Structures are given as structure tokens and as C-alpha cells.
């Protein structure tokens, strides 16, 4: 019997192309609900459940781009780790940055994983599958 559990994933991604690729990949996994916040301000409203997101659940997983308008993913990550309700939420950094300094900083701030965005479609599919299996508690998809 298939699981009726729903996993809420917050995607914080300003690039519509990358967001769309991830959303398409996630369609293969029933029970995964993804909300895309295209900027850090909307992401913070979602995470802190302020208008218009007062009724949303704390996400089971956050997928975080580092390069965002207004303020960056490092700021979001640091802010999440300072809030008790969000400190336990796994955060997977999905970035184009191959900088070791960026990776070290993200992991030091509490990122659960640091992944480079792939170029090929098949690699996107594989990466998304691995993220869900590795970072969503109870997900077997």
C-alpha cells in the first residue's frame, strides 16, 4: 500500500530554469510538495510563517541556492540555524559555485549537503532522487 505521507520541500531558487527542472524531476515522486520561493524575502516569510504564509508547515527539507537577489543563501542558512523551530530542518545547498570556500562556509553554517547544479537532464533526475532519499526522513520513493 503506497504511503499517504506528504513531504513539504521549500525550494529557494531565483533562476526560473533551474526551479522548473527541479519541479519537473519531483513530479516522479508522489507525496513531495514543493513550494518555490524565488527570492530571499519570500523565503524568509515562508520559513517564519508570516503573511501570506501563516498557515504553512515547517518544511521537511530546504533546497537553497546561494546566489539570490537582495541577500544571499548564506544569510538564509544562518538565520535558519538561529531559530529553534528551523534548526533541525535539513538544508541542501544547490549551487553553481564550485568554490571550496563557499562549500566550507555553507557546511560551517549548518548546511546538510552541498551539491553543484548539473548541466545534463539525466544528472538532474539522479541528483533529485538522491536528495529526496537521503534527506527526507521516511521517504523511500
N, C-alpha and C positions, 0 to 999 in steps of 0.2 A: 504494500500500500504506500503510495507516494506521500511524502511529508507535506503538511499544510502550513509549515512554518514559513514566515516571511523574514528575510534579512534586509534591513534598511542600509543602503550604502549612499554616502554623500560623496559625490564627485565634485571636486573643486578644480575647475578647468576653464580657462578663458578662451582656448582655441576651439572653435566650433567643430573643426575637422577631427581633432583628437577626441573630443567629447562624443561625437557621433560614432566614431569607430568603437569606442568602449561601450556605448549604448547598444550598438548592433551586436557586439560579441556577447553581451549579457543576456540577450533575448533567448539564447540557448539554455538558460538556467532558470527554470520555474522557481518562484519564491524569492528571487532577487528583485528588489525595488530600488531603482537608482534615481536620486534627485541630483541634478546638475546645478551647482552654483557657479555662475560664470565670472564671479569676482569675489574678492576677499570680504567686502562689506556684506554681500548677501550670504556668504558662507558663515560669517560670524553671527548674523541674525538667526540663521538656521540652527547653528550649534548652541546658541544661548536662548533659543526659543523665544525670540522677540518678534514683534509684528513684522510680517504677517504669518509667522511660523510658530505661534504659541502652542499649537496642538501637535506638533511633530514629535516623534520619538527620538531619543538619543540614537544616533546611527550605530550600527553594529560594526561598521568599517568606514574609514575615510580614505579616499584616493585623492592625493594632493599634488597639484602642480606647484613648482616653486616660483615660477615667473608669472606674477599676476599684476593686474593694474591696481593702483592705489597703495597697497602694501603687499609684501610677498608671502610665500608659503611658510617661510621660517617663522614669521610673526604669528601666523595662524597656529602652527605647531606648538610654539612656545606658549601661546595663550591657552591652548587646549590642555597642556600638561599642568597648568597652574589652577585648573578648575577641577575639583574632586569628581564631579559627575562625568567629566570628559577624559580624565587622566588615564582611564583603563581602555579607552577606545583605540583599537589598532589603527595606525596611520601608515599607509603605504605611499611613499613619495614616488610619483610618476613624472619623470622629467626628461628633458633633452640634454641636461647638463651632465657631462662626463667628468666634471671636476671632482677630484678626490676631496678637495676642501669642502665642497658643497655636500658631498656624501657624509664626510666626517661630522660636519656641523648638524646635518639633519638627524643623524643617528644619536649624536650627543644630546640633541634637544628632545629625543624620545621617539623618533620615527621607528616603526616596527620593521620596515623594509625600505630599500631604496632601489628603484628599478629605472632603467633607461627606456624611454619610449622606443619601440621597434619601428622599423620602416616598412617591413612586409606584413601583409594581411595575416598570413598564417602565424606569424610570430605574435601578433596582437591576440589572436584567438588563444594560443597556447599560454601567453602571459596572463590573460584574464582568467582562464581556467585555473591556473596555479594560484593566483591571488585569492580567488574565492575558496579554493580547497585549503589553502594554508592559513588564511586569516579570518575566516568566518566560522566561528565555533559551531560545530554540529552540521556543517554543510558537507554533503558528500557528492553533489552534482556530478 
